């Protein structure tokens, strides 16, 4: 395992990451205590196991979170890397501390949504997803099923998504030992909202659409997109699969609200142009995360991350 060179650590960035992980844990813990537990909703992953233990033996999730993660962290030490292990331990302790604190805040006793489990399910997904998304976005994790999935991926080649899904299914089915079907269905609603909010929070910045355009009039189309939408364009070299003729592909990233206008610009110049529209989960740079400037020449591709 590679040792950490403490002299090269960016302490300012690390401190910001730890603060955001704590904030994420506080939000996640609030939702779990104030919404899930108060309204008898289950949860997936290792957190769901702590709720099962609470229902069976009245164990405090603040403590069981640590006890369940200790052997997993030891097991995953060689797979997480030293930095990953530090962030996992920190995230686990932050979540445990959050659960301990929120369970002892008096006003929590007044939050009751039994009259509308739909609202409870949505709110549980929002709080849990936003909190977890912040933790993941800043390099943290709360351990649990993430560690198991990572080990199986490295050792057995099993995709992490498949393992996480299997664990969630097992945990939710086991939760039926203390939940009825009605509460389980609202738990599934919460899980759906949770996944969407996690993706949105973790991706962050600004989602966009990527246009891949194949046309004989690629020069005219590129300049029209830059002049009328003030978006940059890039020529990508491509080769046809049938005749093996080489031609450039115009690639342009636009806001979702600009897609219709971009298609009109392209079709007005070449009605036979081939256009492929793809999702860009995050667009970072001028025009997306800060003010864009008018452009009148061909710009290089803005940085995008998917």
Secondary structure, 3 states (H helix, E strand, C coil): CCCCCHHHCCHHHHHHHHHHHHHHHHHHHHHHHHHHHCCCCCCCHHHHHHHHHHHHHCCCHHHHHHHHHHHHHHHCHHHHHHHHHHHHHHHHHHHHHHHHHHCCCHHHHHCCCCCCHHHHHHHHHHHHHHHHHHHHHCCCCCCCHHHHHHHHHHHHCCCHHHHHHHHHHHHHHHHCCCCCHHHHHHHHHHHHHHHHHHHHHHHCCEEEEEEEEECCCHHHHHHHHHHHHCCCEEEEEEECCCCCCEEEEEEEEECHHHHHHHHHHHHHHCCCCEEEEEEEEEECCECCCECCCCCCCCCCCCCEEC
